[in-house]
Amino acid sequence: MGSATRKIANAFSTSGIIRSANINNASLDNITSISGAGDMVLVSSATASSSASIEFSLGDYKEYQFYFVNCHPQTDNVKFEFNGSIDSGSNYNVVKTTTMIDAYHSEGGAYGVLAYGGLSLAQSTAFQNLANDQGNANDENVGGYLHLFNPSSTTFVKHFIASTSRTAFNDVSAQQHYGGYFNTTSALTNLKFQMSSGNIDAGEILMFGIN
């Protein structure tokens, strides 16, 4: 066995797990990029503190991934939602067509539902829901992700997919899946996240870019 091969072999445990000593910057909190088929770079993050909204500026990455961590509303029974801008954030009113699937189950086990959601949009400039019926109790919040593809394109529409898990105001655990597109060939310049009423009381949103 050559020295290079031996070095690679020694980097793994007998069960095939890479040894932590062979990982640079092993703390997840400090990782800002992941090398592979494309670099995943932490572009920006924002922590809410009674914030009316959180806005991000977009660039030329081929894909953006947004992660929602413990986003908690100030007001009970509201929607966590987002929209895009093509004019550097002056307006958030890009036309969208979307679809969603909703699955939920009550804490008491009285009912569970899997259904096509009624919060889909058809050529609408309205904000797109990401988690409705959101509760504002101390133990209620929403987490999830949004993937946005090639927003800087001036040729194609801008597709996105999203999934969220939330605790609703009526003691329901719910997961919602979304797909859709911004129906514009103009480049998207910004995204805005907000609650449908009141502030984002707490939580964090992370934005990663992938080339």
C-alpha positions as CSV (number, residue, x, y, z in Angstrom):
1,M,0.0,0.0,0.0
2,G,1.5,3.3,-1.1
3,S,1.8,6.3,1.3
4,A,-1.1,8.2,-0.4
5,T,-3.4,5.2,-0.2
6,R,-2.5,4.6,3.4
7,K,-3.2,8.2,4.3
8,I,-6.6,8.0,2.8
9,A,-7.4,4.7,4.4
10,N,-6.3,6.0,7.9
11,A,-8.8,8.9,7.5
12,F,-11.7,6.5,7.9
13,S,-12.8,4.3,10.8
14,T,-13.4,0.6,10.3
15,S,-17.1,1.4,9.9
16,G,-16.4,3.7,7.0
17,I,-16.9,7.0,9.0
18,I,-14.4,9.8,8.4
19,R,-12.4,10.5,11.5
20,S,-13.0,13.9,13.1
21,A,-9.3,14.5,13.3
22,N,-9.2,14.5,9.5
23,I,-11.9,17.2,9.2
24,N,-10.8,20.8,9.2
25,N,-13.1,23.3,10.9
26,A,-15.1,20.4,12.4
27,S,-17.5,22.7,14.3
28,L,-20.7,22.9,12.3
29,D,-21.3,26.5,13.6
30,N,-18.1,27.6,11.9
31,I,-18.5,25.9,8.5
32,T,-19.1,28.5,5.8
33,S,-18.6,26.3,2.7
34,I,-18.8,22.7,1.6
35,S,-16.7,21.6,-1.4
36,G,-18.1,19.0,-3.8
37,A,-19.9,19.2,-7.1
38,G,-20.5,22.8,-6.3
39,D,-19.5,25.0,-3.5
40,M,-22.2,25.7,-0.8
41,V,-21.3,29.0,0.7
42,L,-23.0,30.8,3.7
43,V,-23.8,34.1,2.0
44,S,-25.8,35.7,4.7
45,S,-27.8,35.2,7.9
46,A,-30.3,37.2,9.9
47,T,-31.6,36.8,13.4
48,A,-35.0,38.2,14.1
49,S,-35.8,40.3,17.2
50,S,-39.3,41.7,16.9
51,S,-38.5,42.3,13.2
52,A,-41.2,43.4,10.8
53,S,-39.5,41.4,8.1
54,I,-36.2,39.9,6.9
55,E,-34.8,40.7,3.5
56,F,-32.0,39.2,1.5
57,S,-30.2,40.5,-1.6
58,L,-29.6,37.9,-4.3
59,G,-26.6,37.6,-6.6
60,D,-25.4,35.2,-9.3
61,Y,-25.4,31.8,-7.6
62,K,-27.2,29.1,-9.5
63,E,-29.1,28.0,-6.5
64,Y,-29.9,29.6,-3.1
65,Q,-30.9,27.6,-0.1
66,F,-32.7,29.3,2.8
67,Y,-33.0,27.6,6.2
68,F,-35.6,28.7,8.8
69,V,-34.6,28.0,12.4
70,N,-37.1,28.5,15.3
71,C,-39.0,31.3,13.6
72,H,-41.5,32.5,16.2
73,P,-44.3,35.0,15.4
74,Q,-45.4,37.8,17.7
75,T,-49.0,37.4,16.8
76,D,-51.1,34.2,17.1
77,N,-52.6,32.4,14.1
78,V,-50.6,34.0,11.3
79,K,-48.8,32.9,8.1
80,F,-45.0,32.8,7.6
81,E,-44.6,33.9,4.0
82,F,-42.3,35.3,1.4
83,N,-42.1,37.2,-1.9
84,G,-39.6,38.3,-4.5
85,S,-38.5,41.6,-6.0
86,I,-37.0,42.4,-9.4
87,D,-36.3,46.1,-8.5
88,S,-33.8,45.8,-5.6
89,G,-36.5,45.6,-3.0
90,S,-38.6,48.6,-3.9
91,N,-41.6,46.3,-4.6
92,Y,-42.3,42.7,-3.6
93,N,-45.0,41.8,-6.1
94,V,-43.6,39.2,-8.6
95,V,-46.3,37.1,-10.2
96,K,-46.2,33.4,-9.0
97,T,-47.9,30.2,-9.7
98,T,-47.5,27.6,-6.9
99,T,-48.9,24.3,-5.5
100,M,-48.8,22.8,-2.0
101,I,-49.5,19.6,0.0
102,D,-50.5,19.9,3.6
103,A,-50.2,17.1,6.3
104,Y,-51.1,17.6,9.9
105,H,-52.1,15.8,13.1
106,S,-53.5,17.0,16.4
107,E,-51.6,16.6,19.6
108,G,-54.5,14.7,21.1
109,G,-54.6,12.3,18.2
110,A,-58.2,13.1,17.3
111,Y,-57.6,13.7,13.6
112,G,-54.9,13.6,10.9
113,V,-55.2,15.0,7.4
114,L,-53.2,14.8,4.1
115,A,-54.6,17.1,1.5
116,Y,-53.9,19.4,-1.3
117,G,-53.6,22.9,0.3
118,G,-55.8,25.8,-0.5
119,L,-53.0,28.3,-0.2
120,S,-51.6,27.7,-3.7
121,L,-51.4,30.7,-6.0
122,A,-52.4,31.1,-9.6
123,Q,-50.7,34.0,-11.3
124,S,-50.7,36.1,-8.2
125,T,-48.5,38.8,-6.9
126,A,-49.4,38.0,-3.3
127,F,-47.0,36.7,-0.7
128,Q,-46.6,32.9,-0.8
129,N,-47.5,31.1,2.4
130,L,-44.8,28.9,3.9
131,A,-46.5,27.9,7.2
132,N,-50.1,29.0,8.0
133,D,-52.0,28.9,11.4
134,Q,-48.7,29.6,13.1
135,G,-48.9,29.8,16.9
136,N,-47.2,32.4,19.1
137,A,-47.0,30.4,22.4
138,N,-43.5,30.0,23.9
139,D,-43.1,26.5,22.6
140,E,-44.5,27.2,19.0
141,N,-42.4,28.0,16.0
142,V,-41.6,27.0,12.4
143,G,-38.6,25.4,10.8
144,G,-37.8,24.4,7.3
145,Y,-36.1,25.3,4.0
146,L,-36.6,27.0,0.7
147,H,-34.6,26.3,-2.5
148,L,-34.6,28.9,-5.2
149,F,-33.1,28.1,-8.6
150,N,-31.1,30.4,-10.8
151,P,-32.8,33.7,-9.8
152,S,-30.4,35.8,-11.9
153,S,-31.5,34.3,-15.2
154,T,-32.9,36.7,-17.7
155,T,-34.2,33.9,-19.9
156,F,-36.2,31.5,-17.7
157,V,-38.8,31.7,-15.0
158,K,-37.5,31.1,-11.4
159,H,-38.5,27.8,-9.8
160,F,-38.5,27.1,-6.1
161,I,-39.4,24.2,-3.7
162,A,-39.9,24.5,0.0
163,S,-40.9,22.4,3.1
164,T,-41.7,23.5,6.6
165,S,-42.7,21.9,9.9
166,R,-44.7,24.0,12.4
167,T,-46.6,23.9,15.6
168,A,-49.9,25.6,14.9
169,F,-52.0,27.7,17.3
170,N,-54.6,24.9,17.8
171,D,-52.0,22.3,19.1
172,V,-51.4,20.7,15.7
173,S,-48.2,19.4,14.2
174,A,-48.1,20.2,10.5
175,Q,-45.8,19.8,7.5
176,Q,-46.3,21.6,4.3
177,H,-44.6,21.1,0.9
178,Y,-44.5,23.7,-1.8
179,G,-43.4,24.0,-5.4
180,G,-43.8,26.8,-7.9
181,Y,-42.2,29.5,-9.9
182,F,-41.8,33.3,-10.1
183,N,-43.3,33.9,-13.6
184,T,-40.8,36.4,-14.8
185,T,-37.7,36.4,-17.0
186,S,-36.3,39.4,-15.2
187,A,-33.6,38.6,-12.6
188,L,-34.8,38.3,-9.0
189,T,-32.8,40.8,-6.9
190,N,-34.3,40.2,-3.4
191,L,-36.4,37.9,-1.2
192,K,-38.5,39.1,1.7
193,F,-39.8,36.9,4.6
194,Q,-42.4,38.1,7.0
195,M,-45.5,37.1,9.1
196,S,-48.8,38.0,7.6
197,S,-49.5,40.1,10.7
198,G,-47.2,41.3,13.4
199,N,-43.5,40.9,13.7
200,I,-41.1,37.9,13.5
201,D,-40.6,37.8,17.3
202,A,-37.5,35.5,17.1
203,G,-35.7,33.1,14.9
204,E,-32.9,32.9,12.4
205,I,-32.8,32.6,8.6
206,L,-29.6,31.4,6.8
207,M,-28.9,31.9,3.1
208,F,-26.5,29.6,1.3
209,G,-25.4,30.0,-2.3
210,I,-24.4,27.1,-4.6
211,N,-22.5,27.5,-7.9
